[in-house]
Amino acid sequence: MGEASGGPVVEASGAGVAGVWTGEREVDAALARLGELDGAGSEERAEVYEDVHARLAATLAALDRG
């Protein structure tokens, strides 16, 4: 475990993704999509990356409005 942004960071693996989970539902849901990249073609990878980026950007924008 570590600390980032004042909150706990948990090392985890699940849904085919080993990584760091933040404990923030929206962020973790976006990061979980990265598990879809294994075996995906370049077009599918681009779609996943674009979706993850959009979700994270929306979460950050909501925090700014907060």
Secondary structure as UniProt FT lines:
FT   STRAND          2..4
FT   TURN            5..6
FT   STRAND          7..14
FT   TURN            15..16
FT   STRAND          17..21
FT   HELIX           25..32
FT   HELIX           33..37
FT   TURN            38..39
FT   HELIX           42..65
//
